[in-house]
């Protein structure tokens, strides 16, 4: 395998990881919106709390600019 091919593969996987993180963070909006309409301690609420726990921690203990962006995004989806 050539060095050029290895570099291309690394760039590709870095891009995939970056897009994955971006999609994960953006998916909290639609999931939170759906969660508003699901009542009770059902499976969806449990999965939501587990999957988005890292974003909740980041919102609670992260730097102020990150909290502000998360608040703004939550407001767009009427989560808060």
TASULMO-V529788 format. One line per field, one symbol per residue. ss: DSSP state (~ for helix, > for strand, _ for the rest). phi: phi as a letter, one per 40 degrees, with the letter a starting at -180 (. if undefined). burial: # if it has 9 or more other ideal C-beta (glycine too) atoms within 8 Angstrom, else .. A space follows every 10 residues. Layout:
BEGIN
ss = ???
phi = ???
burial = ???
END
This chain:
BEGIN
ss = __~~~~~~~~ ~~~~~~~~~~ ~~~~~~~~~~ ~~~~~~~___ __~~~~~~~~ ~_~~~~~~~~ ~__~~~~~~~ ~~~~~~____
phi = .ccccccccc cccccccccc cccdcccccc ccccccccbg cccccccdcc cbdccccccc bccdcccccc cccccdcfcc
burial = .....#.... .......... .......##. #####..#.. ...###.##. .#..#####. .#...##..# #.###.#.#.
END
